[in-house]
Amino acid sequence: MKIKTLILIIINSLIVFVVAVLSFSFYKQFSKVLDDRILLQLNSIKTLKQIQIENLIKSEWNQFLAAPENYQNLDSISFTIPNNIKKVEGIYDFTSYHNNKETSIAFISNSKKGKKIKVLDYNKIKAILLERTGMGETGESYLVGEDFKMRSQSRFFPSKVPYSMSVKTKGVINALSGEEGRGAFEDYRGVDVYSVYSLINISNLKLVILSEIDVSEVNVPLKNLRLRLLGLTLGILLVAVILSLFLTKIISNPIKNMAKSLKIMAEGNYVQDNPFTKNSSEIKEMFDALAHLKSSLQGAVKFSEDIGKMDLNTQYAPKSTHDLLGKSLLVMRDRLVEYRNNEGNNRIMAKRMLVDGLESERRRLSRELHDGIGPYLTSLKYYIEKNVENEKQKTDMKRIVDETISEIRLMSNALMPSSIDDFGVGATLTNFVESLKKSTAIHIEYEDLTKHEETKITNHQGINLFRISQELINNSLKHAKANNIRITLSEFDEFISLFYFDDGIGFDKNNETLGSGIINIKERVEICNGKIEIDSTTGNTTFEIELPVEL
């Protein structure tokens, strides 16, 4: 076989093999990256819509609870609801009870004004679900009930009543069993789709939310890529044949010249002048552009995955001013951060309202005990003094009445010490500790470093600091088996500090229960926008609490 033919066969075989392997590898990698990107983008869209729907329902529910008298009576609605549901306040899906099977998410309240009901405007949910940014031509998001019936309008069957369509797909079944996931399977039309799903579970309401896009639409770029790769392979093969012919000429001509010279030398002629042509070439950087594209896509996919996991502190920098995907992901992350912050603020506000309501009720009960029962007992003592003639009976009765009055005062003071409004939390804790010293053998040391007349501690903060101290002392007396307790309340220009120490047996701070009161203490610190640090070992348990000064 001639060297020219051998070089042609070797070079072209290698080129065909390399191009085929690279094309196949590129196709597989591109397919995988595209699948991951689509699923992560769908998950981000689903998560955003789920948060929007949950916030809408919670907001409407809170408005309903705030003024149930503004809504219609439960018995006046046009469709029949089972009696066992009417008795329980909450959020329900009444679509199956509606006469026309219209999607009906309703709120029931058993208030003093009677049983009230409000049906959520379906158009508000519809507006959220029909927002199709980033969903392509065949993408849609929809809701399914526990009965596997659709609860939102299908973009493919807009004239059909949603309830008339059954959606017993893999995603719905998994979501109703408590799973949150993604995958590719048939949808309610029998069409293969990429799907992400999860469960919306609020009060008595359970709905599955799904975001999906047809596999056929996603695969359009892959089909185009296959055709382009085939054309590219044929083009490269043609060019390779031409170049290899040229290369074999460059390689074989010097070899032929060398063979001719060696033949002349073999004949003994060493003085021939046969110049050689010297040639050189380099091959460099075939996949730089592909590597850059792969790197960009991987960065965007990783960022989308972090957002899907609600890691909203993750950072991402667009590759350029034209990186629309990166900019869209950043906008989505910022909106999710905003929704999460609003949710956190609403949760803290709800806790604060609950605690304030509890303290208001304690204040009322304390006033009722002091101003209501107290005068009656004083009148009873005066009556005994004037009307009971037997001195022994009079003395016994007066003693019982005095003890009752003293107990009423203790109960009233425990519910809400009157001194906290008049003299502040510092003096109130002083009186509380002094009264405890009379009834316990534990050594309690309290240091009041507040500013008294110039204090900036609000009444709200003072009540919570007093309740926290009460809970800590109560835990030490009942559970800690402590011999010494030390408390310091300090007021600085920018914050208020409460330090608590006991030398009891300690506790596992990572395994506290509701009964221990630790969670209640943390919640009171949270609603005051404060910080708490807990350290507990045998013989040394400390709580360090800081609350900001409210300007």
C-alpha positions as CSV (number, residue, x, y, z in Angstrom):
1,M,0.0,0.0,0.0
2,K,1.3,3.4,-0.9
3,I,2.0,5.9,1.9
4,K,-0.3,8.4,0.3
5,T,-3.2,6.0,0.5
6,L,-2.3,5.0,4.0
7,I,-2.2,8.6,5.2
8,L,-5.5,9.3,3.6
9,I,-7.2,6.3,5.3
10,I,-5.6,7.0,8.7
11,I,-6.3,10.8,8.7
12,N,-9.9,10.5,7.4
13,S,-10.7,7.6,9.8
14,L,-9.5,9.6,12.8
15,I,-11.4,12.7,11.7
16,V,-14.6,10.8,11.2
17,F,-14.2,9.0,14.6
18,V,-13.4,12.3,16.5
19,V,-16.2,14.2,14.9
20,A,-18.7,11.5,15.6
21,V,-17.6,11.1,19.2
22,L,-17.6,14.9,19.8
23,S,-20.9,15.3,18.1
24,F,-22.5,12.5,20.1
25,S,-21.0,13.8,23.4
26,F,-22.0,17.4,22.7
27,Y,-25.6,16.3,21.8
28,K,-25.9,14.3,25.0
29,Q,-24.5,17.0,27.2
30,F,-26.6,19.7,25.5
31,S,-29.7,17.4,26.0
32,K,-29.0,16.9,29.7
33,V,-28.3,20.6,30.3
34,L,-31.5,21.6,28.4
35,D,-33.6,19.1,30.4
36,D,-32.1,20.3,33.7
37,R,-32.6,23.9,32.7
38,I,-36.2,23.4,31.7
39,L,-37.1,21.5,34.9
40,L,-35.4,24.1,37.1
41,Q,-37.1,26.9,35.3
42,L,-40.4,25.2,35.6
43,N,-39.7,24.7,39.4
44,S,-38.9,28.4,39.8
45,I,-42.1,29.3,38.0
46,K,-44.1,26.8,40.1
47,T,-42.6,28.0,43.3
48,L,-43.3,31.7,42.5
49,K,-46.9,30.9,41.6
50,Q,-47.4,28.7,44.7
51,I,-46.1,31.5,46.9
52,Q,-48.4,34.0,45.2
53,I,-51.5,31.8,45.6
54,E,-50.7,30.9,49.2
55,N,-50.1,34.6,50.0
56,L,-53.4,35.5,48.3
57,I,-55.4,32.9,50.2
58,K,-53.8,33.9,53.5
59,S,-54.3,37.6,52.9
60,E,-58.0,37.1,51.9
61,W,-58.5,34.8,55.0
62,N,-57.0,37.4,57.3
63,Q,-59.3,40.1,55.8
64,F,-62.3,37.8,56.3
65,L,-61.4,37.1,59.9
66,A,-60.9,40.8,60.6
67,A,-64.5,41.7,59.7
68,P,-66.7,38.6,59.1
69,E,-69.8,40.6,59.7
70,N,-69.3,42.2,56.3
71,Y,-69.9,38.9,54.5
72,Q,-72.9,36.8,53.8
73,N,-74.4,34.2,56.2
74,L,-73.4,30.6,55.6
75,D,-77.1,29.5,55.2
76,S,-77.7,32.1,52.4
77,I,-75.4,30.5,49.8
78,S,-76.8,28.9,46.7
79,F,-75.3,25.4,47.1
80,T,-75.5,22.8,49.9
81,I,-72.6,22.2,52.3
82,P,-72.5,19.2,54.7
83,N,-73.4,20.1,58.3
84,N,-70.2,18.7,59.7
85,I,-68.2,21.2,57.6
86,K,-70.4,24.1,58.6
87,K,-69.4,23.6,62.2
88,V,-65.6,23.9,61.7
89,E,-64.0,27.3,60.9
90,G,-61.4,27.2,58.2
91,I,-60.5,27.3,54.4
92,Y,-62.3,24.8,52.2
93,D,-62.6,23.7,48.5
94,F,-66.4,23.7,47.8
95,T,-66.1,23.1,44.1
96,S,-67.7,19.7,44.3
97,Y,-70.7,21.2,46.1
98,H,-71.3,24.0,43.7
99,N,-74.3,23.6,41.5
100,N,-72.4,24.5,38.3
101,K,-69.1,22.9,39.6
102,E,-67.4,26.3,39.4
103,T,-64.1,26.5,41.3
104,S,-65.0,27.7,44.8
105,I,-62.4,28.2,47.5
106,A,-64.3,29.5,50.5
107,F,-63.7,30.7,54.0
108,I,-66.0,29.8,57.0
109,S,-66.1,31.7,60.2
110,N,-68.1,30.9,63.4
111,S,-68.0,34.4,64.9
112,K,-70.3,36.1,67.4
113,K,-72.2,37.6,64.4
114,G,-73.1,34.1,63.3
115,K,-71.7,31.7,60.7
116,K,-70.3,33.6,57.8
117,I,-68.8,32.6,54.5
118,K,-66.7,34.2,51.8
119,V,-66.0,32.7,48.4
120,L,-62.6,33.7,47.0
121,D,-62.8,35.5,43.6
122,Y,-61.5,32.8,41.2
123,N,-60.3,35.4,38.7
124,K,-57.5,36.4,41.2
125,I,-56.2,32.8,41.1
126,K,-56.8,32.6,37.4
127,A,-54.7,35.7,36.8
128,I,-51.8,34.2,38.7
129,L,-51.9,30.8,36.9
130,L,-52.4,32.3,33.4
131,E,-49.3,34.5,33.7
132,R,-47.1,32.5,31.3
133,T,-43.8,34.3,31.3
134,G,-41.0,31.8,30.5
135,M,-43.6,29.0,29.7
136,G,-43.1,28.8,26.0
137,E,-45.9,27.9,23.5
138,T,-47.3,24.8,25.4
139,G,-46.5,25.6,29.0
140,E,-49.2,26.0,31.6
141,S,-49.7,26.0,35.4
142,Y,-52.9,24.6,36.9
143,L,-54.5,23.3,40.1
144,V,-56.0,19.9,40.9
145,G,-58.2,18.9,43.9
146,E,-58.0,15.9,46.2
147,D,-60.7,14.3,44.0
148,F,-58.3,14.4,40.9
149,K,-60.5,17.0,39.3
150,M,-59.0,20.2,37.8
151,R,-59.7,23.4,39.7
152,S,-58.3,25.9,37.2
153,Q,-58.9,26.6,33.5
154,S,-57.0,24.6,31.0
155,R,-55.3,26.7,28.3
156,F,-55.9,23.8,25.9
157,F,-59.6,23.4,26.6
158,P,-60.7,26.9,27.6
159,S,-64.4,26.2,27.0
160,K,-64.6,23.2,29.3
161,V,-65.5,23.5,33.0
162,P,-62.3,22.7,34.9
163,Y,-64.2,20.2,37.2
164,S,-65.2,18.1,34.2
165,M,-61.6,17.2,33.5
166,S,-59.9,14.3,35.5
167,V,-56.2,14.7,36.2
168,K,-55.0,11.4,37.7
169,T,-51.4,11.8,36.6
170,K,-48.2,10.7,38.3
171,G,-47.4,14.2,39.5
172,V,-50.9,14.7,41.2
173,I,-50.7,11.3,42.9
174,N,-47.2,11.9,44.2
175,A,-48.1,15.4,45.4
176,L,-51.2,14.3,47.3
177,S,-49.1,11.6,49.0
178,G,-46.9,14.4,50.4
179,E,-44.1,14.3,47.8
180,E,-42.7,17.4,45.9
181,G,-40.8,16.6,42.7
182,R,-40.3,16.8,39.0
183,G,-40.1,14.5,36.0
184,A,-41.3,13.7,32.5
185,F,-44.6,11.8,32.1
186,E,-48.1,12.0,30.4
187,D,-50.4,14.8,31.5
188,Y,-54.2,14.9,31.5
189,R,-54.2,15.1,27.7
190,G,-52.1,12.0,27.3
191,V,-49.2,14.1,26.0
192,D,-45.7,13.7,27.3
193,V,-44.6,16.8,29.4
194,Y,-41.9,18.0,31.6
195,S,-43.7,18.6,35.0
196,V,-42.9,19.9,38.5
197,Y,-45.5,19.6,41.3
198,S,-46.1,20.2,45.0
199,L,-49.0,20.4,47.5
200,I,-50.7,23.6,48.7
201,N,-51.9,22.7,52.2
202,I,-53.6,25.6,54.1
203,S,-56.1,24.9,56.9
204,N,-58.6,22.4,55.4
205,L,-57.6,23.2,51.8
206,K,-55.5,20.8,49.8
207,L,-54.6,21.6,46.2
208,V,-51.9,20.3,43.9
209,I,-50.1,22.9,41.8
210,L,-48.3,21.8,38.6
211,S,-46.3,23.7,36.0
212,E,-45.7,21.8,32.8
213,I,-44.5,22.1,29.2
214,D,-44.7,19.7,26.3
215,V,-41.7,17.5,25.7
216,S,-42.2,18.0,21.9
217,E,-41.6,21.8,22.3
218,V,-38.5,21.3,24.4
219,N,-37.1,18.8,21.9
220,V,-37.3,21.2,18.9
221,P,-33.8,22.6,19.6
222,L,-32.5,19.0,19.8
223,K,-34.0,18.1,16.5
224,N,-32.5,21.2,14.9
225,L,-29.2,20.4,16.6
226,R,-29.2,16.8,15.1
227,L,-29.7,18.2,11.6
228,R,-27.0,20.8,12.1
229,L,-24.5,18.2,13.5
230,L,-25.2,15.9,10.5
231,G,-24.6,18.7,8.1
232,L,-21.5,19.8,10.0
233,T,-20.2,16.2,10.0
234,L,-20.6,15.9,6.2
235,G,-19.0,19.3,5.6
236,I,-16.1,18.5,7.9
237,L,-15.6,15.1,6.1
238,L,-15.5,16.8,2.7
239,V,-13.1,19.4,3.9
240,A,-11.0,16.7,5.6
241,V,-10.7,14.7,2.4
242,I,-9.5,17.8,0.5
243,L,-7.1,18.8,3.3
244,S,-5.8,15.3,3.7
245,L,-5.1,15.1,0.0
246,F,-3.2,18.4,0.2
247,L,-1.4,17.2,3.4
248,T,-0.4,13.9,1.9
249,K,1.1,15.8,-1.0
250,I,3.1,17.9,1.4
251,I,4.2,14.9,3.4
252,S,4.8,12.5,0.5
253,N,6.7,14.9,-1.8
254,P,9.6,15.3,0.7
255,I,9.6,11.6,1.3
256,K,9.8,11.0,-2.4
257,N,12.6,13.5,-2.7
258,M,14.4,11.8,0.1
259,A,14.0,8.4,-1.5
260,K,15.3,9.8,-4.8
261,S,18.3,11.3,-3.0
262,L,19.0,8.0,-1.1
263,K,18.7,6.1,-4.4
264,I,21.3,8.5,-6.0
265,M,23.6,8.1,-2.9
266,A,23.2,4.3,-3.2
267,E,24.6,4.6,-6.6
268,G,27.6,6.4,-5.1
269,N,26.8,9.9,-6.1
270,Y,27.3,12.0,-2.9
271,V,27.6,15.4,-4.5
272,Q,24.1,15.8,-5.8
273,D,22.4,19.1,-5.1
274,N,18.7,18.3,-4.4
275,P,17.1,21.0,-2.2
276,F,14.3,19.8,0.3
277,T,11.1,21.8,1.0
278,K,10.5,22.3,4.7
279,N,6.8,22.6,5.9
280,S,5.1,23.0,9.4
281,S,1.5,23.4,10.7
282,E,-0.3,23.7,14.1
283,I,-3.7,22.7,15.4
284,K,-5.1,24.7,18.3
285,E,-8.2,25.5,20.3
286,M,-11.2,23.6,18.8
287,F,-13.7,23.7,21.7
288,D,-13.1,27.1,23.4
289,A,-16.5,28.5,22.3
290,L,-18.3,25.2,23.3
291,A,-16.5,25.3,26.7
292,H,-17.6,28.9,27.2
293,L,-21.2,28.1,26.3
294,K,-21.2,25.1,28.6
295,S,-19.8,27.1,31.5
296,S,-22.4,29.8,31.1
297,L,-25.3,27.3,31.0
298,Q,-24.0,25.4,34.0
299,G,-23.7,28.6,36.0
300,A,-27.3,29.6,35.2
301,V,-28.6,26.0,35.9
302,K,-26.8,26.0,39.3
303,F,-28.3,29.4,40.2
304,S,-31.8,28.2,39.2
305,E,-31.4,25.1,41.3
306,D,-30.3,27.2,44.3
307,I,-33.4,29.4,43.9
308,G,-35.6,26.3,43.5
309,K,-34.2,25.2,46.9
310,M,-35.1,28.6,48.3
311,D,-31.4,29.4,48.9
312,L,-32.0,33.1,48.2
313,N,-28.6,34.3,49.4
314,T,-26.9,32.7,46.4
315,Q,-25.1,35.0,44.1
316,Y,-24.9,35.1,40.3
317,A,-23.4,37.6,37.8
318,P,-24.7,37.8,34.3
319,K,-22.1,37.0,31.7
320,S,-22.8,40.2,29.8
321,T,-25.3,43.0,29.3
322,H,-27.1,40.7,26.8
323,D,-27.5,37.8,29.3
324,L,-31.3,37.9,29.4
325,L,-31.5,34.5,31.2
326,G,-29.2,35.7,34.0
327,K,-31.1,39.0,34.4
328,S,-34.5,37.2,34.5
329,L,-33.2,34.8,37.2
330,L,-31.9,37.7,39.3
331,V,-35.3,39.4,39.1
332,M,-37.1,36.2,40.1
333,R,-34.7,35.8,43.1
334,D,-35.3,39.3,44.2
335,R,-39.1,38.8,44.0
336,L,-38.8,35.6,46.1
337,V,-36.7,37.5,48.7
338,E,-39.4,40.2,48.9
339,Y,-42.2,37.6,49.3
340,R,-40.2,35.7,52.0
341,N,-39.4,38.9,53.9
342,N,-43.1,39.9,53.8
343,E,-44.1,36.5,55.1
344,G,-41.6,36.8,58.0
345,N,-42.9,40.2,58.9
346,N,-46.5,39.0,58.8
347,R,-45.6,36.0,61.0
348,I,-43.9,38.2,63.6
349,M,-46.8,40.7,63.6
350,A,-49.3,37.9,64.1
351,K,-47.3,36.7,67.1
352,R,-47.1,40.2,68.5
353,M,-50.9,40.7,68.2
354,L,-51.5,37.3,69.9
355,V,-49.2,38.2,72.8
356,D,-50.6,41.7,73.1
357,G,-54.1,40.3,73.2
358,L,-53.1,37.8,75.9
359,E,-51.5,40.6,78.0
360,S,-54.6,42.8,77.5
361,E,-56.8,40.0,78.8
362,R,-54.5,39.5,81.8
363,R,-54.6,43.2,82.5
364,R,-58.5,43.1,82.4
365,L,-58.7,40.1,84.7
366,S,-56.2,41.7,87.1
367,R,-58.3,44.8,87.2
368,E,-61.5,42.8,87.7
369,L,-60.0,41.0,90.6
370,H,-58.6,44.2,92.2
371,D,-61.5,46.5,91.5
372,G,-64.4,44.0,91.5
373,I,-63.9,41.3,94.1
374,G,-61.6,43.4,96.4
375,P,-64.2,46.0,97.4
376,Y,-66.7,43.2,98.1
377,L,-64.3,41.5,100.5
378,T,-63.5,44.8,102.2
379,S,-67.2,45.3,102.7
380,L,-67.6,41.8,104.0
381,K,-64.8,42.4,106.6
382,Y,-66.6,45.6,107.7
383,Y,-69.9,43.7,108.0
384,I,-68.2,41.1,110.2
385,E,-66.7,43.7,112.4
386,K,-70.1,45.3,113.0
387,N,-72.5,42.4,113.1
388,V,-70.7,39.3,114.5
389,E,-70.8,39.3,118.2
390,N,-68.8,36.2,119.0
391,E,-65.2,37.4,119.3
392,K,-63.7,34.0,118.4
393,Q,-65.9,33.7,115.3
394,K,-65.2,37.3,114.4
395,T,-61.5,36.8,114.7
396,D,-61.5,33.6,112.6
397,M,-63.8,35.2,109.9
398,K,-61.7,38.3,109.7
399,R,-58.5,36.2,109.4
400,I,-60.1,34.2,106.5
401,V,-61.2,37.4,104.8
402,D,-57.8,39.0,105.2
403,E,-56.1,35.9,103.7
404,T,-58.5,35.9,100.8
405,I,-57.8,39.6,100.2
406,S,-54.1,38.9,100.3
407,E,-54.5,36.0,97.9
408,I,-56.6,38.1,95.5
409,R,-53.9,40.8,95.6
410,L,-51.2,38.1,94.8
411,M,-53.3,36.7,91.9
412,S,-54.0,40.2,90.5
413,N,-50.3,41.1,90.8
414,A,-49.3,37.9,89.0
415,L,-51.7,38.5,86.2
416,M,-50.5,42.1,85.7
417,P,-48.4,44.0,88.3
418,S,-49.8,47.5,88.6
419,S,-46.3,48.9,89.2
420,I,-45.2,48.1,85.7
421,D,-47.3,51.0,84.4
422,D,-46.4,53.4,87.2
423,F,-42.7,52.6,87.9
424,G,-41.5,50.5,85.0
425,V,-40.2,46.9,84.6
426,G,-37.1,47.5,86.8
427,A,-39.0,48.3,90.0
428,T,-41.6,45.6,89.1
429,L,-38.9,42.9,89.0
430,T,-37.4,44.2,92.2
431,N,-40.8,43.8,94.0
432,F,-41.3,40.4,92.3
433,V,-37.9,39.1,93.4
434,E,-38.4,40.4,97.0
435,S,-41.7,38.6,97.3
436,L,-40.1,35.4,96.0
437,K,-37.4,35.5,98.6
438,K,-40.0,35.2,101.3
439,S,-41.3,31.9,100.0
440,T,-38.1,30.1,98.8
441,A,-34.8,29.1,100.2
442,I,-33.0,29.7,96.9
443,H,-30.7,32.8,96.9
444,I,-31.9,35.2,94.3
445,E,-29.8,38.3,93.4
446,Y,-31.3,41.0,91.2
447,E,-29.6,44.1,89.9
448,D,-31.6,46.9,88.3
449,L,-29.5,49.1,86.0
450,T,-32.3,50.8,84.1
451,K,-32.6,54.6,83.8
452,H,-35.9,54.8,85.8
453,E,-37.4,58.3,85.2
454,E,-35.4,58.7,81.9
455,T,-36.0,55.1,80.7
456,K,-36.7,54.4,77.0
457,I,-38.1,50.9,77.7
458,T,-41.6,50.8,76.2
459,N,-44.5,49.3,78.0
460,H,-44.6,46.5,75.4
461,Q,-40.9,45.7,76.0
462,G,-41.3,46.0,79.8
463,I,-44.2,43.5,79.9
464,N,-42.3,41.0,77.7
465,L,-39.1,41.4,79.8
466,F,-41.1,40.8,83.0
467,R,-42.8,37.7,81.5
468,I,-39.5,36.3,80.3
469,S,-38.0,36.8,83.8
470,Q,-41.0,35.1,85.3
471,E,-40.7,32.1,83.0
472,L,-36.9,31.8,83.7
473,I,-37.3,32.0,87.5
474,N,-40.2,29.5,87.3
475,N,-38.1,27.0,85.3
476,S,-35.2,27.4,87.8
477,L,-37.5,26.8,90.8
478,K,-39.4,23.9,89.4
479,H,-36.9,22.0,87.3
480,A,-33.3,23.3,87.6
481,K,-32.7,22.3,91.3
482,A,-30.7,25.5,91.6
483,N,-29.2,27.1,94.7
484,N,-28.4,30.5,93.3
485,I,-30.1,32.8,90.7
486,R,-28.6,36.0,89.4
487,I,-30.5,38.5,87.3
488,T,-29.3,41.8,85.8
489,L,-31.4,44.2,83.8
490,S,-29.4,46.9,82.1
491,E,-30.4,49.8,79.8
492,F,-27.9,51.4,77.3
493,D,-28.3,54.1,74.7
494,E,-29.0,51.7,71.9
495,F,-30.2,48.4,73.5
496,I,-31.6,46.8,76.6
497,S,-29.9,43.8,78.1
498,L,-31.3,41.0,80.4
499,F,-28.8,38.6,81.8
500,Y,-30.0,35.5,83.7
501,F,-27.9,32.9,85.5
502,D,-28.6,29.8,87.7
503,D,-26.4,27.0,89.0
504,G,-28.9,24.2,88.5
505,I,-28.6,20.9,86.6
506,G,-29.0,22.6,83.1
507,F,-30.8,21.2,80.1
508,D,-30.3,20.2,76.5
509,K,-30.8,23.5,74.6
510,N,-31.2,21.6,71.3
511,N,-34.1,19.5,72.5
512,E,-36.3,21.8,74.4
513,T,-40.1,21.1,74.5
514,L,-43.0,23.4,74.5
515,G,-43.6,22.6,78.2
516,S,-40.2,24.0,79.1
517,G,-41.1,27.5,78.2
518,I,-37.9,28.1,76.1
519,I,-39.9,28.4,72.9
520,N,-42.3,31.0,74.6
521,I,-39.2,33.0,75.6
522,K,-37.7,32.9,72.1
523,E,-41.0,34.0,70.6
524,R,-41.3,37.0,73.0
525,V,-37.7,38.0,72.1
526,E,-38.6,37.6,68.4
527,I,-41.7,39.9,68.5
528,C,-39.5,42.5,70.2
529,N,-37.0,42.3,67.4
530,G,-34.3,41.1,69.9
531,K,-31.5,38.5,70.1
532,I,-31.1,35.7,72.5
533,E,-28.1,33.5,73.4
534,I,-28.4,30.4,75.5
535,D,-25.7,28.4,77.2
536,S,-26.5,25.5,79.5
537,T,-24.2,23.1,81.4
538,T,-24.4,21.5,84.8
539,G,-24.0,24.3,87.3
540,N,-23.9,27.1,84.8
541,T,-27.0,28.0,82.8
542,T,-27.1,31.5,81.2
543,F,-29.5,33.5,79.1
544,E,-28.3,36.7,77.4
545,I,-31.1,38.8,75.8
546,E,-30.8,42.0,73.9
547,L,-33.7,44.2,72.7
548,P,-33.2,47.3,70.6
549,V,-34.2,50.7,72.0
550,E,-37.3,51.7,70.1
551,L,-36.9,55.3,68.9
